[in-house]
Amino acid sequence: MQKDTSWKEVGKWYDEIVSKGGHTFHQEVIFPELRKWVKFKEGDAILDLGCGQGVLAREFAEKIPYVGIDAAKPLIQKAKSYSKHPFYVGDVTKPLKIDKKDFSHIFIILALQNMEEGEKAIENGAKHLRKGGKIILVLNHPCYRIPRQSCWGIDEGKKLQYRRIDRYLSPLEIPIQMHPSKQESSEKTFSYHHPLSTYVKWMVRAGFSITRMEEWHSHKSSTGKLAKMENRAREEFPLFLAIEGTIS
């Protein structure tokens, strides 16, 4: 049985953080990299799964058809207030209630790891792609950014900041408190960790060939006496992983 990951309850909080234009990571890392990666042409169309309040539509769908789907009704309401593109409330891990079967691109941006049955979202998306269509996943890097199971440390002897990983290969369901200061009264969502190999298996089983992969580090920069080691570590341990699959 799927858990209620409470995105309906935290929708207002999430919208305040991401806002109409996107979180700073959208604007400074993800969207600039995707604009270099994806070049749309006439006849293309975007299906955005786990679309939130539709920030991708406002960045990439100026002149091409776009459809966004998300399970959180408050976020879809926000998306509709921000854009005239069609948005629908729906669980993307279940058969999609849309007729179009010839999208050129599917995006799942920072949403797959909040889905208990993420493989089904990939499978469902594949059924709505044209031949040669592409799916692009953007994930918090599953090798280095595992909630509660990864952290930073400093090796004083080597003057290095390192990334500590406590668990990796095991699939994990990790509760996330949206307001830690409220402790047990905080709204809660769940993050679902899987190793990189699992995402590849999911995509291949859905009929995709892996055609591109990139790793993107944070745009932030430190100052002060630890800046050199912090900036070097930030560049060495990527924040995001992007994977493209092409369906035959």
N, C-alpha and C positions, 0 to 999 in steps of 0.2 A: 504493500500500500504506500502510495506517495505521501510524503509529509507536506503539511502546509508550511511553506518556508517564510510565511509572514510578509511577503513583499506587498501585499495589500495594505498592511498596517504601517509599513515603513515608506510607503510611496511618497508622502509629503517630505519626509527627511531626505530621501534620495533625490527628489526633484530640486530641493534647495541646494544640494551639493553639486549636482550635474548641471542644473539650470537649462535655459534655452540653448545656450551655445556649447554646452559640454563641459565636463570636468577639465581641469588643467592638463591631465594626462591625455584626454581626447585631443585637445587643441594643440598641445606641444609635442606629442609623440605619435599617437595612433593615426590621427587624420593626415598629418604631413607624410607619414610613411605610406599610408594607403594611397594617397594621391600620386606618389611616385610609382606605386605598384600597379594600380588599376587604371586603365584607360578605357572609358566607355565609348561606344559608338552607337549610331542610329539603330534602333531595333532592340537595344538592350533593355533589361528590366531588372529591378532589384527586389528580392524578398529578404526582409530583415526579421530574423527570428529572435525572440527575446529583445524586442526593440526598445523597451523602456518608454521614455517619453519622446522617442523619435529623433534623437539628435543626429543619427546617421542620415536621415532623410534631408535634413536642413544643410548638410555638408555635401552630399553626393548626388542628390536626385533633383537638381535644378531643372533639367530638361528631359529626363527619362522617367518612365513609369516606376512606381515604388509601392510596395505593400509592406506594412509593419504589423507584427503580431506579438502580443505579450499577454501573460496570464493575469497581470495586475491591472484591474480596471482603473484605479486612480492614475496610473501612469499613462494608460491609453487616453484617458480624458485630457490629461495635460498635452499629450502628443497632438490630439485633435485641435487643441486651442493654439498650438504653436504652428501648425502646418495644415495645408489643405489636402495632403496625401491621404489615402485610405489607411486607416488603422483599425485593427480588430482585437477584441479580447479573446484569447484562446490559449490553451495549453499546447505548446508546440511539440511536446513529447507524445501527443495523440494525433490521429489523422487530421490534417489541416483542412479546415472548412473553406477552401477557396478553389475555384475552378481552374485557374490559369496553371498550365503545365509546362510553360516554355520560358521561364525566367532564365536570364543569362548568368545572374550572380545571386548567390545566397550569402548573407553575412550573419555570423553569430559573434557579436562583439561583447566580450566580458560578461557573457551570460551563461555559457554552457556549464561552467563550474558551479552554478547555482541550481542546476537541474539534477534531480536524483537519477533520472533515466536519460542521461545526455545522449546516449547512442540512438535513442528513438528520435530525437530531434534531427540528428543527421540523416537517419533513414527517411523520415518524413520529408525533409527538405529535398532529398535526391529525387523524390517522385514528382517534384514540381520544376525540375530543371530540364532545359533543352539538351540535346546531344552536344557535347563539348562545353556545357555550362560548368561554372566553377562555384565551389563553396570556399569561403575564407573564414577561418576561425581565428579569433584573437583571444588569447588566454593570459591570465596571470601565469608567469612561467612555472609550469608544473615541476620543474627540477629544482628551482631555487626559492620559490615563493609559496611555501606550504603553510597555511595558517596554523599557528601553535606548534608547528614542527620544524620551523626554520627561524634563524635569527642572526644578527650580526655579532661578531666578537673581535677583539683586538689582541694580536700577538705583539706584546711589548718588545720582545727580543728582536723580532724582524721588522718592527715598525710597520705592520701590515694589518689592515682590516680584512677579516675573512667572513665567509658565509658558512654557518653551521647548519647542517641538515640532520635532523634526528630520525626521520622516517621518509621513505620515498616510494618503494615498490608496492606497498600495501594500499589498496583503495581505502579511503577514509571519509567518514561523514563528520564534519567539524562544525559545531554550533558557533555562531558568531553573534555576539551581543552588539546591537546597534548603538547602545548608549551604555558603555561599561560602567560609568559612574552610578547608574541606577541598579547595578548588579542584577539580581534575579528578577527585578520588575522590568528590566529592559526588554524591548521587542527583540526577537531572535530570528535570524535567518540561518541557513545551512550552506556550507561550502562543501563540495564533493571533489576530493582529490583523487586523481588517477595518474599513473606514470605516463610519460610520453608515448610509450609503446601501445598503450590502450587506445589513445586517440587515433593513432595510425591504423590499428586493427578496426576500429569503428568505421573509419572512412573507407578502408578497402572493402569491408563487408557490405557497405552501402553502394559499392560500385565505382568508387573514386580511385584515381591514380594520384599519388602525391606528386605535385608538380612544382611546388615552391615552399620554402620555409625560411623565415627570418626571425632574428632575435633582436629586440629593441631595448636599450637601456634607458633609464630615467634621464630627463633633461635637466634635472636639478644640479646645482653646484654648491659645494660647501665653502665656507670661509673660516678663518681662524687657524689655530696651530695644527689641527687635525685634517685640514682641508685636502692636503696632498693624498693621504691614505684613503680618505673617504671618497674623493672623486675617482681615484683609481679603482677602488672596489666597486663603486657604482657602475663604472664602465665595463668591468670584468664580469659582473653578475647581472645578466639582463632582467629587466622587470617584466617584459611581455614576450610571448611566443606567438607568432603568426604562421598558420599552416594553410596552404591552398591545395584543394583537391579538384581534379577535372574529371567529369563523368563521360564515359564513352557511349 
